[in-house]
Structures are given as structure tokens and as C-alpha cells.
Amino acid sequence: MRNSKFIFLIIILFFLSFCAPITKNQKTSYFNWDIELQHIRKIAILPFENYTKNEGLASTIREMVLAEVLAQNIFEVVDFSITDLVVFEEGLEKSLKMDKGTIKRIGDRLGVQALLIGSLTHLEEIREGSYSYPVIGISLRLIDVKSGAIIWECKGVKNGYSLAARLLGLKSKSTVELAFELVKDMLKTGSYDKEMA
């Protein structure tokens, strides 16, 4: 009897392994070693662009990025209210399409050496039978205000699929939990690169 339960469990695990998520966890990053990071002490985190239908999550992720940048002691950050006022005055509140001159002007007005531009690139809820899990994609880009060049860029996709949760009938991680994990992971890459420079 015990052997038949064990064999049944193995068959279920084998079957569920083929039902693994289609969207894999991915992260790609780029670092421009030609730019010296010693002169970058203070940054501004611009409002995040949102390419999904979720209205509020992009601003929540921006707050997460701020918290992690400060917690990891990567840079000083200009207060959002000041940054948002300058973005509004520059007429960029609807689209962050900027040329080199605009980047330099915003940097000078905010007294920063770099701008962090982010976006919520992907968000979906995947359902497999009674089990569902979120998938989220985030992009972060640090731009040097003097040259307009990209210093660091990271794009990440993370899914909340858990085989254990599925087997035990538990809920997957929430979208916000998943976003926080992804942001933390992405910024670890950025701070590691900063230390190595």
C-alpha cells in the first residue's frame, strides 16, 4: 500500500513538472564600464512608465525601488515631490521621451548626476486549473546626465509559480510580493556593478 502511494506521488510530480510555467524567470543587465561611478552620488527616480492595464502598480514599484536604493545605500535620492514637479514643468508627465538636452536640464535642476528611469513592462495572471500565479516584468535604466549615456540597465521577468503551493493547494505569491522580490534582485545587480567599478 505504501509503495503504491509513493508511485502515485511520483507520477503526479512527473506530470506537474510538464505543467511548469511557460514564462521563465529571466534577468538581463548591462553595465557601461566607460563611465566612472565615483562622481555619481545623487540620483532622481523619475515616474515609472506603465505598459500594462494596471493603473497603480507602476507607482508602487517606483516606491519599492526608492526603498531598496536607500536600504542598500546605493545613492542619495531626490524626494519624489521635487522630482515630479520638475517633470511636470518640463512637460514630461505623459511621456518620458527625452533628448540629451532635456536629460541634462533635468539633472541640473535637480542637482543630480544620474536619472533612474523605470517601467512596468509586463503583468499578467496565469491560471492553470484551480491554481493561478502572477507574472511581472520590470525595466530599470540609469542615465548619466552629462552625456545622456546609459550607465546601467536591467530588465527582469519573474513568475510566482510554485510547485509546492500548487500541490498543497496554497495561494501563489501576490503581484506586489513578486514585484518586490524582482526589484531587490535587479538592484543587487546594480549595486554589485557599482562596487566593482
N, C-alpha and C positions, 0 to 999 in steps of 0.2 A: 504493500500500500504506500509506504514512504517513497519507494523508488518511482512509482507512477506519478506522485505529486511532483517529485523533483524533475522528472522528464517533462511533465506538463508545463512547469515553470520555465524550463529551458526553451521549450517550443514557443511559449509566449514571448520570452525575451528575444529570441531569434526573429520572430515576426515583427515585434516592435522596433527592432534595430533597422528594419527596412522602412519603417514609418518615421524615421528621423526627419528633422526639419529640412525643407528644401533650401531655405536661406541659411547659409552658414555664417558663423561669426567671422568677420573679416576686419582687418585694420591695415591701412597703408599710410606711411608717413614719409615726409620729405624734409630734409634739413639743408639749408644753404650755408655751407661752411665758409663762404667768402665774406660773410657779414660777421663782424665781431660783436658778440653779445654783451661785452663789458659795458658798452655805452647805453644799453637798454635797461633802464631801471624802473621806468614807469610806463604803463600802457593804458589804453582806453578799450573797453569791450563794447563794441557797437551793438545796437539792437540786432537780434538774430533774424535772418530771413526764414520764411516758412514755406516749404514746398508741399505741405500736406493740408488736409482739411481741418486738422485740429487747431483751433484758434489760440489757445493759451499755452500750449506746451513749449513753444519756442522761447517765450519769455521765462518760463520756469527753468529751462535748460541754461539760459543765459545766467540766471541766478546761481545755478549749480556750478557753472564754470567760474564765476566770481568767487564762490565759497572755496572751491578747490585751488584756484590760483593763490588765494590768500593763505589757505591752510598749508599748502606745500611751500609757501614763501618763495614763489617763483618771481613775481613782480609786485610793485605797488600798482594800485588800480584807481583810476579816477572814479568818483561817485557817479552812479548811473544818471542821476538827475541832471548833473552838469553835462555829461556826455550827450544825453538825449536832447538837451536844449540846443547844443551846438549842431547836432544832426538835423534838428528841426529848422534852425536858422539857415543851414546850408541847403535846405530843400530836399533832404535825402530820406525823409521819414517813410516814403512809399517804396523807394528803390535805392539800394546801396551801390549803384553803378557809379564808380568814381574814377577820375583820371588822376595822373600823378600830382597835378597842381592842387586838386581838391584834397587828396590824401595829406599833402604837406601842410596845407592851410589848416585842416582839422587838427593835425598833430601839433602845429604851432599854437593854435588857440587853446588846446587842452594841456599844453606843456608836457607832451609825452613823446617817447622815442619810437613807439610802435602802436599799431591798431590791431586788435584781435577781432576778426570778422568770423561769424559763425552762422550755420544754417541747420535747420531740421530738414533733412533731405528725404527721409522715408519713414512712414509709420503705417503699420497695418496689424490687424488682429487675425491670426490664422486659426481656423477651427478644424480639428480632426476628431470627428465623432463628438463625444461629450467634453473633450479636452480642447482648450484654446490657450494660445500664448501670443504675446506681442512681439513684433519685430520693429526695431528702430534704427534709423541711420542719421548720423551727425557728421558735419564737416566743420573743421576749425582751421583758420588761416591767420598767421601773424605777419603783418606787413610793416616793413621799415618805412618811417615817414619821410626820411631824407631822400631815399632812392625810389621808393614805391615798389621795391623788390619784395618777393615773398621770402621771409626768413624761415618759417616752419609751416608745414601744412600736414594735417592728419584727417583722414576720412575713416569712419568706422561704421560697421553694421553689427548689431547684436540681436540675437533672438532669445526669448525667455523659455525655450523648450527645456523640459526636464523629464527624463525618462522615469526617475524615481517618483516625481509628482504625478506623472501620468499613471503609473502602476498603482500608486496608493490613492488615487482619486483626489489629489490635492490641487489647489489652485497654483497656477504659474506665478512668477513674479509680476508685479504691476508694471505698467509702462514707465512710471516715474522711477521706480526702483531700478529698472533696466537702464534707463537714461543716465541715472547717477553712476551706475557701475561703468558704463561706457565712457562717460566724461572723465571719471577718475583714471581709467586705463589710458585714455588718449593723452591726458595731461601728464601722466607719468612718463610717457614717451617724450613729451616736450621738455620736461624738467631734466630728464636724463641727458638729452641732447645739449641742454644749456650748460649742465655741469661739465660735459665733455669738451665744450668749446674753449 
